[in-house]
Amino acid sequence: MDKLPIVIIGAGPAGLAAAMQLKRQGINPLVFERKQVGGLLLNANLVENYPGFVNGIKGTDLVSLFEEQAQRLGVVIEQEEVLSARFNSNYFRIVTNKRELQAQILIAGSGTKPIKLTCFLEPKRLEERIHYEVFPLIDERNKEILIIGAGDAAFDYALNLSRLNKIIILNKGSKIKALPLLLERVQRNSAISYLPDSEVTGILESKNGRLLVMVKRDGLVFECDHLLAAIGREPEYSFADTSIIEDMDHLLKDQKIFLVGDLKNGSFRQATIAVADGIRAAMIIDRIL
């Protein structure tokens, strides 16, 4: 079984920043990413608070720059899913969908997972047609898309998809949690409609194969091509064995594991914060090794 000094779970901004800093320090980490490099940054319509980009930058463009920089530094990113990680004595035993290995230190940048809709679906297979990320829909054209949510993500997703599609945002309440800047842009966008007090009560399949979305408000029913839910996210700890979860405080104190990025930052999900997390972890690890 291979033994490595550092394994990084997740190739989002935090994981990539940690990997690049480690390489600069002469340490060779191995990065595992089960999906696309970039994490939630792939969903971002426009990143405007990342220093150096005066006019902002599309999330996908920033990810491309991250990838290019990581490749130049020789960072190894493996397209593998970490199925489990267990801490035993002085090493982590890591099992992916392709192999087993050991690591002295683990950097967890696994991010978050979406909170799923719980409304009635008929038939049940419609769950497969409900999206929780925007990038699978980014190439859609001339479609009607419903977005459920009232926070930054929902409004940013709407702006991202509105260029060539018709968008309706459904807010189950009346309070808007999005940044005023995003709200202003949505209000100016003729391709986006916003409806408050519109709680979704059920989702059916129409005769022509589209989605029928039932709303409590006045018994409204919307027919759409796609449904995108942005109702919140929670930390993604599916990789962690109970031995890690139960002993997390000690592992953090002993600097065996480092939690970086969205996994630990709650509502402070920003690329700039994630990058800082990753670089800080790498610099501490350099001192340890």
C-alpha positions in Angstrom: 0.0 0.0 0.0 1.4 3.4 -1.0 2.3 5.8 1.8 2.1 9.5 1.0 2.9 12.6 3.1 -0.2 14.5 2.1 -3.5 13.7 0.5 -6.0 16.4 -0.4 -9.7 15.6 -0.9 -11.3 18.0 -3.3 -10.0 20.2 -6.1 -12.0 23.3 -5.4 -10.2 26.6 -4.6 -9.1 25.5 -1.2 -7.7 22.2 -2.2 -6.0 23.6 -5.3 -4.5 26.5 -3.3 -3.1 24.1 -0.7 -1.7 21.8 -3.4 0.0 24.6 -5.3 1.5 26.0 -2.1 2.8 22.6 -1.0 4.5 22.1 -4.4 6.2 25.5 -4.0 7.5 24.2 -0.7 8.9 21.1 -2.2 6.2 18.8 -1.0 4.2 16.5 -3.4 0.6 16.1 -2.4 -2.0 13.9 -4.2 -5.3 15.5 -4.9 -8.5 13.5 -5.3 -11.5 15.0 -7.1 -14.7 13.0 -7.8 -16.4 15.5 -10.1 -15.1 18.6 -11.9 -12.1 20.6 -10.8 -13.3 24.0 -9.4 -16.1 23.0 -7.0 -18.9 25.5 -6.6 -16.9 28.2 -8.3 -18.1 26.6 -11.6 -21.6 27.9 -10.7 -20.5 31.5 -10.2 -21.9 33.9 -12.8 -19.4 36.6 -12.0 -16.7 36.7 -9.2 -16.3 40.3 -8.2 -14.5 40.1 -4.9 -11.4 38.2 -6.0 -8.5 40.7 -5.9 -6.7 41.3 -9.2 -9.7 41.1 -11.5 -10.9 44.7 -11.8 -14.0 43.9 -13.8 -14.7 40.6 -12.2 -14.3 37.2 -13.8 -16.6 34.3 -14.7 -16.4 31.4 -12.3 -15.5 29.0 -15.1 -12.7 31.3 -16.3 -11.2 31.5 -12.9 -11.3 27.7 -12.6 -9.5 27.5 -15.9 -6.7 29.8 -14.6 -6.5 27.7 -11.4 -6.1 24.5 -13.4 -3.5 26.0 -15.7 -1.5 27.2 -12.7 -1.8 23.8 -11.0 -0.6 22.0 -14.1 2.4 24.4 -14.5 3.4 23.6 -10.9 3.0 19.9 -11.4 0.1 19.3 -9.1 -1.3 15.8 -9.5 -5.1 15.7 -9.6 -6.7 12.2 -9.8 -10.3 11.8 -10.9 -11.2 9.5 -8.1 -13.9 9.5 -5.4 -12.7 9.0 -1.8 -15.1 6.4 -0.4 -13.7 6.3 3.1 -10.9 7.7 5.2 -10.0 6.2 8.6 -7.4 7.3 11.0 -5.4 4.5 12.6 -2.4 5.2 14.8 -0.2 7.7 12.9 -1.7 7.3 9.4 -5.0 7.8 7.5 -6.1 4.8 5.5 -7.8 6.1 2.4 -10.0 4.0 0.1 -11.0 5.5 -3.3 -13.1 3.9 -6.0 -9.8 2.7 -7.6 -7.2 2.0 -4.8 -6.1 2.1 -1.2 -3.3 4.2 0.3 -2.0 5.8 3.4 -1.4 9.4 4.2 0.4 11.1 7.1 -1.7 14.2 6.9 -5.1 14.8 5.3 -6.4 18.1 3.9 -10.2 17.9 3.6 -11.6 20.4 1.1 -14.6 18.3 0.1 -17.0 21.3 0.2 -20.7 21.1 0.7 -23.6 19.1 -0.6 -27.0 20.6 -1.5 -30.1 20.3 0.8 -32.5 18.3 -1.3 -36.2 19.1 -1.9 -38.7 17.2 0.2 -41.8 18.1 -1.8 -44.0 15.3 -3.3 -42.6 13.9 -6.6 -44.7 11.7 -8.9 -43.2 9.6 -10.3 -40.3 9.2 -8.0 -37.8 9.1 -10.8 -38.3 12.8 -11.3 -35.7 13.3 -8.6 -33.1 12.7 -11.4 -34.4 15.8 -13.2 -34.0 18.2 -10.3 -30.7 20.0 -10.4 -28.8 21.5 -7.5 -25.9 23.0 -9.5 -26.0 25.4 -12.4 -23.1 24.1 -14.5 -25.0 21.0 -15.9 -27.5 23.5 -17.4 -25.0 26.1 -18.6 -25.3 25.2 -22.3 -29.1 25.1 -22.4 -30.9 27.4 -24.9 -34.4 28.7 -25.2 -35.7 26.7 -22.2 -38.0 27.6 -19.3 -36.2 27.1 -16.0 -37.6 27.4 -12.5 -35.3 28.2 -9.7 -36.3 27.6 -6.1 -34.6 29.8 -3.5 -34.1 33.4 -2.4 -30.4 33.6 -1.5 -27.2 34.6 -3.4 -27.0 31.2 -5.1 -30.6 31.3 -6.5 -30.2 34.9 -7.9 -26.7 34.3 -9.2 -27.9 31.1 -10.9 -30.8 33.0 -12.5 -28.4 35.6 -13.9 -26.1 32.9 -15.2 -28.9 31.1 -17.1 -30.9 34.1 -18.2 -28.8 34.9 -21.2 -30.6 32.5 -23.5 -33.4 31.1 -21.3 -36.5 32.3 -19.5 -36.2 32.1 -15.7 -38.7 32.2 -12.9 -37.4 32.4 -9.3 -39.8 31.0 -6.7 -39.4 32.1 -3.0 -41.4 30.2 -0.5 -41.5 33.3 1.7 -41.3 37.0 1.2 -37.8 37.7 2.5 -35.0 38.0 0.0 -31.6 36.9 1.3 -29.5 37.7 -1.8 -27.1 40.6 -1.9 -28.8 43.9 -3.0 -26.4 44.0 -6.0 -27.8 40.7 -7.2 -31.4 41.7 -6.5 -30.9 44.9 -8.5 -29.5 43.0 -11.5 -32.4 40.5 -11.4 -34.9 43.2 -11.3 -33.4 44.8 -14.4 -33.3 41.5 -16.3 -36.4 41.1 -18.5 -35.7 37.3 -18.8 -36.2 36.8 -15.1 -39.4 36.8 -13.1 -39.5 36.7 -9.3 -42.5 35.4 -7.3 -42.6 35.6 -3.5 -44.8 33.4 -1.2 -44.6 30.6 -3.7 -43.9 27.4 -1.8 -43.6 24.3 -4.1 -46.0 21.6 -3.0 -45.5 19.0 -5.7 -43.8 18.1 -8.9 -45.4 16.0 -11.7 -44.5 15.0 -15.2 -46.6 16.5 -18.0 -47.9 14.5 -20.9 -45.2 16.0 -23.2 -42.4 15.0 -20.7 -41.9 18.4 -19.1 -42.1 19.2 -15.4 -45.3 20.5 -13.8 -44.5 22.4 -10.6 -47.4 23.0 -8.2 -47.2 26.1 -6.0 -49.2 26.9 -2.9 -49.8 30.5 -4.0 -53.2 30.7 -5.6 -52.9 27.0 -6.7 -50.5 28.0 -9.5 -49.0 25.4 -11.7 -45.8 26.1 -13.8 -44.6 24.0 -16.7 -40.9 24.0 -17.2 -38.0 22.3 -18.9 -35.7 22.2 -15.9 -36.0 22.8 -12.1 -33.0 24.1 -10.1 -33.1 24.1 -6.3 -30.9 26.4 -4.3 -32.3 26.1 -0.8 -29.1 25.7 1.2 -26.1 23.5 1.6 -24.4 21.4 4.3 -20.9 20.2 4.9 -19.8 17.1 2.9 -18.4 14.6 5.3 -19.4 11.4 3.5 -15.7 10.5 3.1 -15.1 10.4 6.9 -15.2 7.2 8.9 -16.7 7.4 12.4 -13.1 7.2 13.7 -12.5 10.6 12.2 -15.8 12.2 13.1 -15.6 11.1 16.7 -12.0 12.2 17.2 -12.1 15.3 15.0 -11.2 17.7 17.8 -8.0 15.8 18.6 -7.0 15.3 15.0 -7.4 19.1 14.4 -5.4 19.9 17.6 -2.7 17.5 16.7 -2.6 18.9 13.1 -3.2 15.5 11.5 -6.2 16.8 9.5 -6.9 20.2 8.1 -10.4 21.4 7.2 -10.4 24.0 4.4 -12.8 26.0 2.3 -16.6 25.6 2.3 -16.4 22.4 4.4 -15.8 24.4 7.5 -16.8 28.0 6.6 -20.6 27.8 6.9 -22.3 30.7 5.2 -18.9 32.3 4.4 -18.5 30.4 1.1 -16.2 32.6 -0.8 -13.3 31.7 -3.2 -11.0 34.2 -1.5 -11.5 32.7 1.9 -11.1 29.2 0.6 -7.9 30.0 -1.1 -6.5 31.6 2.1 -7.6 28.4 4.0 -5.7 26.2 1.6 -2.5 28.3 1.6 -2.5 28.6 5.4 -2.9 24.8 5.9 0.0 24.2 3.4 2.3 26.6 5.3 1.6 25.0 8.6 2.2 21.5 7.1 5.5 22.7 5.8 6.6 23.5 9.4 5.3 20.1 10.6 7.2 18.1 8.0 
